[in-house]
Amino acid sequence: MLEYIQRNQECPPERGLYLYDKFDDPPEFTAYRDFPEQVAAYADFFREQGIKPGTRVVFPYETSLPVILAFLGLMELGAVPLSVKPFVLNTPRDGYQEFLARIAADFGAARILAVPTLAAVDPPADVLPLPLPPAGIRKAGARLRTPGADEPAFVQFSSGSTSFPKGVPVTQGRLRANLAMITRTDGRRPEERVSSWLPLYHDMGLVGGMLSCFAAGCDLLLAEPVTFLFDARGWWEHLGRERAIGTVIPNFAVDYSLKLMEGLDEEEIAAIDVSGIRSVYLGSEPINLPNLEAFLDLMAPAGLRRDVFMPCYGMAEAVLLVASRPVGGEIRVVDSPSGVPAISVGPPMAEFAVRLRGEDGRLCGERELGEIELAGGSLAEAYFDRSHPIRGADGYYATGDIGFLDGGELFITGRISDRIKVGGRSLFAADFEQALERLPFVREGRTAVAQIGTGIVVLAEVDREAREDIPGSRARIVEYLAGAIGVTVRAEDVHYLKPGQLPRTSSGKLQRRAIVAAYEQGRLEGLTLTGSAG
């Protein structure tokens, strides 16, 4: 990574990192040509604080210039940042402190970086000061080193949707390899601009959003996630105004933008002008195809082309990208082997070997559902501090994701843990959840469906009218799922929740095991006909 930072010293003076507090305010700008001297100065500062090659530092990754420079400065020293979510106000403080303490203890972290939000919690390790502000902190004439391919760059963590997050060691060589996949797939050029508001503790935000821009030497227009949440329309206006050619987003961003912008008239949409956007990586979670189509229809007057979205598939264990639709290619939608529409995430990257294995243990043929197994590419050897390899004896890693191949392209249908079997069909929680959220009284992104015992349990947040007519609204849910999915759920298995009851990972994914456990233990208090949450 450091070789890209050093090379970018030759960039024009106007090229660099643009940090936004608000999309319509002037950004804080740092030229790429200034990065090497600042990174070297941060490395010297940390060296004076006792940081050595191999020192493990818990790294709450806030979106700010000092924290970004600290990350690169630790890398320059050969230290190992353990990239984790920073503390935010809606996070339970005790739970966050327990999480930090477990990360520090499990992975032998000697220090924790004193980012501003750390002031609100009790640190589980000795604090490593953070130079604030970075202005004027530089080491004149410094040249950054080029780390060896096997040297650890940082540790990122799996989503934690089914268990405590696992540490994935990202080596410099695997990072370089995956960045090459990302930048060749979207074809970005140094003179172009890419925008991102994804969190930097998450692989999509760190590798796909930020480090890929450093690798390509193109402008990075960076904001915090909350900036998008407060002003989704402003972000699309920002993309047009700043002539950004691309970005990387989860499916949630499309759903959220559609919800907030569908009331705009055609004139207002046309004024946004996003005709310059060429590539939008779309990943992290199942894609809601009807919402994607509706958003493309909505944004057509703004010049948003129907071929800009690039459905993709990736994971922390592979650094990030595994498969993606190429720029300008057709978004393919076919019926899955279970009869539910599925969207292609494109062909796997050439560096990976991909195969699928059925429940009976045999390898799958074309259009047969199976667990996706990976080998080669930028796949990690083992989890951090764990000697057991993540790959099997034949070199393949069983991902836990279910999908199928069709015409050389990969289709993801869900996680093994999300599978719902009905009458010989393999359906997935997302099939039910996306159907449910088309009902006008069901809150978008606030549903969870699971197969528990012989029943299919539906947990949902709904509007006030639905809560006031529980028998009628539950009957509508049962009828709608029977028509949309071809599965009949029992009315007594439909439960209405209070806001915020569904636990999520730091990247926003549902913690399905925790949800099922809470349901079975009666810890989800909602509104039902019987007054019981299960």
CORMO-V358967 format. One record per residue. N is the residue number from 1. RES is the residue in three letters. OMEGA is omega in degrees with one decimal (* if undefined). NEAR is the number of other ideal C-beta (glycine too) atoms within 12 Angstrom. D_CENTER is the distance of its C-alpha to the mean C-alpha in Angstrom with 1 decimal. Layout:
# CORMO-V358967
N RES OMEGA NEAR D_CENTER
N RES OMEGA NEAR D_CENTER
This chain:
# CORMO-V358967
1 MET -174.9 45 20.8
2 LEU -180.0 36 23.8
3 GLU 176.3 28 25.8
4 TYR 179.7 36 23.6
5 ILE 179.2 43 24.1
6 GLN -179.6 27 27.8
7 ARG -177.5 22 28.2
8 ASN 174.8 34 26.7
9 GLN 179.6 29 29.7
10 GLU -178.5 17 31.6
11 CYS 172.4 29 29.4
12 PRO -173.5 16 31.3
13 PRO -178.5 14 31.5
14 GLU -177.8 15 29.5
15 ARG -179.7 31 26.4
16 GLY -177.2 33 23.7
17 LEU 177.5 42 21.1
18 TYR -177.6 31 21.4
19 LEU -175.7 34 20.0
20 TYR 166.6 34 20.2
21 ASP 173.5 21 21.1
22 LYS -174.2 21 21.8
23 PHE -178.7 34 21.3
24 ASP 176.1 18 25.1
25 ASP 175.9 15 26.2
26 PRO -178.7 12 27.1
27 PRO 168.1 26 24.3
28 GLU -174.0 24 24.9
29 PHE 171.2 22 25.5
30 THR -178.7 37 25.7
31 ALA 176.9 26 27.1
32 TYR -178.2 35 25.7
33 ARG 178.7 24 29.3
34 ASP -174.2 30 29.4
35 PHE -175.0 43 26.4
36 PRO -178.5 36 28.4
37 GLU 179.0 31 31.1
38 GLN 178.6 39 28.7
39 VAL 178.9 43 26.6
40 ALA 178.6 32 29.9
41 ALA 176.4 31 31.3
42 TYR 178.2 42 28.3
43 ALA 177.6 37 28.9
44 ASP 179.3 22 32.6
45 PHE -178.4 30 31.9
46 PHE 177.0 37 29.8
47 ARG 177.8 22 32.5
48 GLU 177.8 16 35.0
49 GLN 176.5 27 33.0
50 GLY 179.1 17 33.5
51 ILE -177.8 33 30.2
52 LYS 173.2 19 30.9
53 PRO 179.9 20 29.3
54 GLY 177.8 17 27.4
55 THR -179.0 31 27.1
56 ARG -175.3 37 24.0
57 VAL 172.2 47 22.6
58 VAL -167.4 48 20.1
59 PHE 175.1 47 18.0
60 PRO -165.1 47 16.5
61 TYR 172.7 41 14.4
62 GLU 178.2 36 15.6
63 THR 178.1 39 15.3
64 SER -179.7 31 18.9
65 LEU 179.4 36 21.2
66 PRO -178.5 32 22.9
67 VAL 176.7 40 19.8
68 ILE 178.0 42 18.6
69 LEU 177.8 39 22.2
70 ALA 178.5 44 22.4
71 PHE -179.6 46 19.5
72 LEU 177.5 46 21.4
73 GLY 176.1 46 24.7
74 LEU 177.5 44 23.9
75 MET 177.8 44 22.9
76 GLU 178.5 41 26.2
77 LEU -173.5 36 28.0
78 GLY 173.8 29 26.4
79 ALA -174.5 38 25.0
80 VAL 174.9 37 21.8
81 PRO 173.7 48 19.1
82 LEU -169.0 45 17.1
83 SER -178.3 48 13.9
84 VAL 179.2 44 13.3
85 LYS 173.8 40 12.4
86 PRO 178.5 37 15.5
87 PHE 174.6 31 17.8
88 VAL -168.0 25 17.6
89 LEU -178.5 12 20.5
90 ASN 177.7 14 19.3
91 THR 175.0 24 18.4
92 PRO -173.2 16 21.5
93 ARG -177.3 19 23.1
94 ASP 179.4 14 24.6
95 GLY 179.5 18 21.5
96 TYR 178.6 29 19.6
97 GLN 177.2 24 22.8
98 GLU 178.3 19 23.0
99 PHE 179.3 31 19.4
100 LEU -178.7 36 20.4
101 ALA -179.9 22 23.7
102 ARG 177.0 23 22.5
103 ILE -178.2 38 20.2
104 ALA -177.4 30 23.2
105 ALA -175.9 20 25.6
106 ASP -173.3 26 23.8
107 PHE 172.9 36 23.1
108 GLY -180.0 21 26.2
109 ALA -178.6 37 24.8
110 ALA -174.3 26 27.8
111 ARG 173.0 34 26.4
112 ILE -175.7 37 23.7
113 LEU -176.0 49 23.0
114 ALA 173.5 30 24.7
115 VAL -176.4 39 22.1
116 PRO -177.8 21 23.6
117 THR 178.9 29 21.7
118 LEU 180.0 33 23.1
119 ALA -176.9 17 26.4
120 ALA -176.8 21 25.6
121 VAL 176.0 31 25.3
122 ASP -175.9 18 27.5
123 PRO -178.1 29 26.2
124 PRO -179.7 28 26.5
125 ALA 178.2 30 27.7
126 ASP -175.7 20 29.7
127 VAL 172.9 25 28.2
128 LEU -177.3 36 27.6
129 PRO 177.4 24 28.6
130 LEU 178.8 36 26.5
131 PRO 179.1 30 28.7
132 LEU -15.7 22 28.5
133 PRO -176.8 16 28.8
134 PRO -177.3 29 28.4
135 ALA 178.0 16 31.0
136 GLY 178.8 13 33.9
137 ILE -179.4 29 32.3
138 ARG 178.9 26 32.8
139 LYS -172.1 24 34.8
140 ALA 175.1 14 36.9
141 GLY -176.2 11 37.0
142 ALA 172.4 25 34.4
143 ARG -178.8 20 32.8
144 LEU -178.3 32 29.7
145 ARG 173.3 23 30.0
146 THR -176.9 19 28.3
147 PRO 176.1 31 26.9
148 GLY -175.0 16 27.7
149 ALA -176.5 18 25.3
150 ASP -179.0 16 25.4
151 GLU 176.6 27 24.8
152 PRO 175.0 38 21.7
153 ALA 178.3 43 19.5
154 PHE 174.6 42 17.2
155 VAL 172.5 43 15.7
156 GLN -172.1 50 12.0
157 PHE 175.5 40 11.4
158 SER -170.4 30 10.2
159 SER -178.6 35 8.4
160 GLY -179.1 32 12.0
161 SER -179.1 36 12.2
162 THR -179.8 24 15.6
163 SER 176.2 17 16.9
164 PHE -176.2 23 16.8
165 PRO 177.6 34 13.9
166 LYS 177.4 29 15.4
167 GLY 178.3 36 15.7
168 VAL 178.9 42 15.0
169 PRO 178.8 36 17.5
170 VAL 177.5 43 16.5
171 THR 179.9 30 19.9
172 GLN -178.4 31 20.9
173 GLY 179.7 27 22.0
174 ARG 176.5 35 18.8
175 LEU 178.5 42 16.9
176 ARG -177.0 32 19.5
177 ALA -177.4 33 19.4
178 ASN 175.6 44 15.7
179 LEU 176.9 36 16.0
180 ALA 177.3 28 19.0
181 MET -177.0 38 17.3
182 ILE -173.6 47 14.8
183 THR 176.8 35 17.6
184 ARG -176.9 23 20.2
185 THR 178.9 40 18.2
186 ASP 172.3 40 17.7
187 GLY -178.3 23 21.0
188 ARG -179.7 34 20.4
189 ARG -175.9 20 23.6
190 PRO -176.7 26 24.5
191 GLU -177.4 16 26.2
192 GLU -174.4 29 23.2
193 ARG 178.7 35 20.6
194 VAL -179.0 47 16.8
195 SER 176.4 48 15.1
196 SER 171.2 46 11.8
197 TRP -179.0 44 11.1
198 LEU -179.6 43 7.5
199 PRO -175.6 39 8.3
200 LEU 175.6 43 9.8
201 TYR -178.0 45 9.5
202 HIS -173.7 42 5.9
203 ASP 178.8 47 6.3
204 MET -179.5 44 4.7
205 GLY -176.1 43 6.8
206 LEU -175.6 47 9.5
207 VAL -175.9 45 10.3
208 GLY -177.1 51 9.3
209 GLY -172.1 45 10.1
210 MET -172.0 46 12.9
211 LEU 177.3 47 14.5
212 SER 176.8 43 14.8
213 CYS 176.3 46 16.9
214 PHE -179.3 47 19.0
215 ALA -178.6 34 19.6
216 ALA -177.2 34 20.7
217 GLY 179.4 35 22.6
218 CYS 178.5 38 21.5
219 ASP 173.1 37 21.1
220 LEU 176.2 49 17.9
221 LEU -166.7 36 17.9
222 LEU 176.3 46 15.6
223 ALA 175.4 41 15.3
224 GLU 178.1 31 13.9
225 PRO -177.3 35 11.6
226 VAL 178.3 23 14.8
227 THR 176.2 28 16.5
228 PHE -177.4 36 14.7
229 LEU 179.3 25 15.2
230 PHE -172.5 20 18.9
231 ASP -179.3 26 19.4
232 ALA 178.1 32 17.4
233 ARG 179.5 31 20.6
234 GLY 178.9 28 21.2
235 TRP 178.0 40 18.0
236 TRP 175.1 42 19.2
237 GLU 177.6 28 22.7
238 HIS 178.2 34 21.4
239 LEU 179.4 42 19.9
240 GLY -176.7 29 23.3
241 ARG -176.9 22 25.4
242 GLU 177.7 32 23.8
243 ARG 175.0 22 23.9
244 ALA -179.0 40 20.3
245 ILE -176.3 32 19.9
246 GLY 179.2 41 16.2
247 THR 175.8 47 12.7
248 VAL -174.1 46 9.1
249 ILE 168.9 44 7.5
250 PRO 179.0 39 6.1
251 ASN 179.5 39 9.4
252 PHE -175.9 35 10.0
253 ALA 177.0 40 11.0
254 VAL 179.6 41 13.6
255 ASP -176.6 34 14.9
256 TYR 179.2 29 15.2
257 SER 178.9 41 16.8
258 LEU -178.5 31 19.2
259 LYS -175.1 25 20.2
260 LEU -172.5 23 21.1
261 MET -174.6 33 22.7
262 GLU 177.2 23 24.5
263 GLY -179.9 12 27.6
264 LEU 177.6 23 28.1
265 ASP -173.3 12 31.1
266 GLU 179.2 17 31.2
267 GLU 179.1 10 32.8
268 GLU 178.2 19 30.0
269 ILE -177.9 29 27.3
270 ALA -178.6 20 29.5
271 ALA -175.8 19 29.7
272 ILE 176.7 32 26.0
273 ASP 175.5 23 26.4
274 VAL -178.4 38 23.2
275 SER -179.1 21 25.3
276 GLY -179.4 26 24.2
277 ILE -176.9 38 20.5
278 ARG -172.3 31 20.4
279 SER 177.3 40 16.9
280 VAL 173.9 44 13.6
281 TYR -176.7 48 10.8
282 LEU -174.7 41 9.5
283 GLY 174.0 42 7.0
284 SER -175.1 37 4.6
285 GLU 179.9 38 7.7
286 PRO -177.6 43 11.4
287 ILE 177.6 39 12.8
288 ASN -172.1 35 15.6
289 LEU 178.0 32 18.2
290 PRO 178.7 23 20.9
291 ASN 177.8 32 18.8
292 LEU 178.6 34 17.6
293 GLU 179.7 21 21.3
294 ALA 179.7 20 22.4
295 PHE 177.0 36 20.3
296 LEU 176.5 29 21.6
297 ASP -179.0 19 25.1
298 LEU -172.6 31 24.6
299 MET 179.3 38 23.6
300 ALA 177.9 20 26.2
301 PRO 177.8 21 28.8
302 ALA 178.4 31 26.4
303 GLY 178.7 22 26.4
304 LEU -177.8 31 22.9
305 ARG -176.7 22 23.6
306 ARG -179.2 20 22.6
307 ASP -175.9 20 21.4
308 VAL -175.5 36 18.8
309 PHE -178.1 43 15.7
310 MET 175.2 41 14.5
311 PRO -174.1 45 12.8
312 CYS -177.5 46 11.2
313 TYR 179.4 41 10.4
314 GLY -179.3 48 9.1
315 MET -180.0 43 8.8
316 ALA -177.4 45 9.5
317 GLU 179.5 42 13.2
318 ALA -170.5 42 13.5
319 VAL 172.0 43 12.1
320 LEU -165.9 46 9.5
321 LEU 174.4 49 11.2
322 VAL -179.5 44 13.7
323 ALA 177.4 40 14.7
324 SER 167.4 40 14.6
325 ARG 179.1 37 17.2
326 PRO 178.7 29 19.2
327 VAL 173.9 28 20.0
328 GLY 179.9 18 22.6
329 GLY -179.8 24 22.6
330 GLU 173.2 19 23.2
331 ILE -176.8 33 20.5
332 ARG 174.1 24 22.1
333 VAL 177.9 22 22.3
334 VAL 173.1 26 24.6
335 ASP 176.5 19 25.7
336 SER 176.5 30 24.3
337 PRO 177.1 27 27.0
338 SER 176.1 31 26.8
339 GLY 179.6 22 27.5
340 VAL 179.3 33 24.3
341 PRO 179.5 27 22.8
342 ALA -177.0 37 20.0
343 ILE -178.4 39 18.1
344 SER 171.0 37 18.0
345 VAL 174.3 45 15.1
346 GLY 177.2 40 17.9
347 PRO 174.1 30 19.8
348 PRO 174.4 38 18.5
349 MET -175.0 34 18.8
350 ALA -177.5 21 22.4
351 GLU -177.8 27 21.8
352 PHE 165.2 34 20.6
353 ALA -176.6 21 22.9
354 VAL 173.8 40 21.5
355 ARG 179.8 31 23.6
356 LEU -177.1 35 23.5
357 ARG -178.5 30 25.6
358 GLY -180.0 22 27.1
359 GLU -179.4 16 28.0
360 ASP 176.8 11 31.4
361 GLY -179.9 12 30.2
362 ARG 177.7 13 31.3
363 LEU -174.7 19 29.2
364 CYS 171.6 27 28.3
365 GLY 178.9 16 29.7
366 GLU 176.1 19 28.6
367 ARG 172.2 24 27.1
368 GLU 179.8 26 27.2
369 LEU 176.2 37 24.4
370 GLY 176.9 35 23.4
371 GLU -179.1 35 20.9
372 ILE 176.8 41 19.1
373 GLU -175.9 35 20.4
374 LEU 170.6 40 19.6
375 ALA 174.4 29 21.9
376 GLY 178.7 26 22.3
377 GLY -178.1 32 20.0
378 SER -178.5 39 17.9
379 LEU 179.2 41 17.6
380 ALA 176.8 38 18.4
381 GLU -176.3 26 21.8
382 ALA 173.2 19 21.2
383 TYR -175.4 29 19.1
384 PHE 179.9 34 20.1
385 ASP 176.2 21 23.7
386 ARG -175.4 17 24.1
387 SER -176.9 9 26.8
388 HIS -179.1 12 26.1
389 PRO 178.5 19 24.4
390 ILE 179.6 30 21.3
391 ARG 175.2 24 23.1
392 GLY -177.1 17 26.2
393 ALA -179.9 9 29.6
394 ASP 174.8 16 29.2
395 GLY -178.2 19 26.2
396 TYR 178.3 25 23.5
397 TYR 177.7 36 20.4
398 ALA -169.5 29 20.0
399 THR -172.9 37 16.3
400 GLY 177.6 29 17.0
401 ASP 179.7 41 15.6
402 ILE 178.5 40 18.4
403 GLY 177.0 45 19.2
404 PHE 177.1 37 22.0
405 LEU 178.4 33 23.2
406 ASP 179.2 29 25.1
407 GLY 179.8 15 26.8
408 GLY 179.3 18 24.8
409 GLU -175.9 32 21.4
410 LEU 176.9 42 18.9
411 PHE -179.8 47 18.1
412 ILE -179.8 44 15.7
413 THR 177.9 44 17.3
414 GLY 176.1 40 15.6
415 ARG 175.5 31 15.6
416 ILE -177.4 29 19.2
417 SER -179.4 25 19.0
418 ASP -174.3 35 18.3
419 ARG 177.6 31 21.3
420 ILE -176.4 36 24.1
421 LYS -179.5 20 27.4
422 VAL 174.9 26 30.1
423 GLY 179.6 14 33.3
424 GLY 177.6 11 32.2
425 ARG 173.4 21 29.0
426 SER 175.3 32 25.5
427 LEU -177.1 37 23.3
428 PHE -176.8 38 19.9
429 ALA -177.3 39 18.8
430 ALA 177.8 39 16.6
431 ASP 179.9 39 19.9
432 PHE -174.6 43 21.6
433 GLU 179.6 42 19.1
434 GLN 176.1 36 18.6
435 ALA -180.0 35 22.4
436 LEU -173.9 41 23.0
437 GLU 171.2 36 21.1
438 ARG 175.2 26 23.4
439 LEU -172.8 33 26.2
440 PRO -177.0 17 26.9
441 PHE 178.2 28 27.4
442 VAL -178.5 35 24.1
443 ARG -177.2 29 21.4
444 GLU 179.1 30 18.3
445 GLY -176.2 32 15.3
446 ARG 178.2 29 17.8
447 THR 173.1 38 19.0
448 ALA 179.7 42 18.9
449 VAL -179.9 42 21.2
450 ALA 173.7 40 22.4
451 GLN -178.1 29 25.5
452 ILE -174.0 27 27.7
453 GLY 179.7 13 31.0
454 THR -175.9 12 32.5
455 GLY 173.8 24 30.8
456 ILE -174.4 37 27.6
457 VAL -180.0 35 26.6
458 VAL 176.3 47 25.0
459 LEU -174.5 42 23.6
460 ALA 166.3 44 23.0
461 GLU -177.9 31 23.4
462 VAL -179.6 36 26.0
463 ASP -172.8 19 28.1
464 ARG -179.0 15 31.5
465 GLU 178.6 16 33.6
466 ALA 178.2 27 32.0
467 ARG -179.2 26 32.5
468 GLU 176.8 14 36.1
469 ASP -175.5 19 36.7
470 ILE -179.3 27 35.0
471 PRO -177.9 20 37.3
472 GLY -177.1 19 36.9
473 SER 177.2 32 33.1
474 ARG 178.0 34 32.5
475 ALA 178.0 22 34.9
476 ARG 178.2 28 33.0
477 ILE 180.0 44 29.8
478 VAL -178.9 27 31.8
479 GLU -177.0 20 33.4
480 TYR 180.0 29 30.3
481 LEU 177.7 37 28.4
482 ALA 179.5 20 31.7
483 GLY -174.0 15 31.8
484 ALA -175.0 27 28.2
485 ILE -176.0 34 27.3
486 GLY -179.3 20 30.9
487 VAL 178.2 33 30.5
488 THR 173.5 23 32.5
489 VAL 179.0 36 31.2
490 ARG -178.9 23 33.7
491 ALA -178.1 26 34.0
492 GLU 176.6 23 34.3
493 ASP 176.2 32 30.9
494 VAL -175.6 43 29.3
495 HIS 179.2 44 28.4
496 TYR -174.3 40 27.5
497 LEU 170.1 33 25.5
498 LYS 179.3 19 25.6
499 PRO 173.6 17 22.7
500 GLY -176.8 16 20.1
501 GLN -178.5 28 21.3
502 LEU -179.4 34 18.2
503 PRO -178.1 28 16.5
504 ARG 175.2 25 12.7
505 THR 178.8 30 10.5
506 SER 178.7 37 9.4
507 SER 174.1 33 5.8
508 GLY 179.5 30 8.0
509 LYS 177.3 34 8.8
510 LEU 173.9 36 12.6
511 GLN -167.3 28 14.5
512 ARG 178.5 39 16.8
513 ARG 179.0 25 19.3
514 ALA 179.5 28 19.8
515 ILE 179.2 37 20.3
516 VAL 179.4 29 22.9
517 ALA 179.6 18 24.6
518 ALA 178.6 28 24.9
519 TYR -176.8 34 26.3
520 GLU -179.7 18 28.8
521 GLN 177.8 14 29.9
522 GLY -178.2 16 30.5
523 ARG 174.2 19 28.1
524 LEU -177.5 31 26.6
525 GLU -178.5 20 29.2
526 GLY 179.6 34 29.2
527 LEU 176.5 28 31.7
528 THR 178.9 30 33.3
529 LEU -176.3 22 36.8
530 THR -177.0 18 37.7
531 GLY -179.5 14 36.2
532 SER 175.8 17 34.2
533 ALA 177.2 27 30.5
534 GLY * 30 31.4
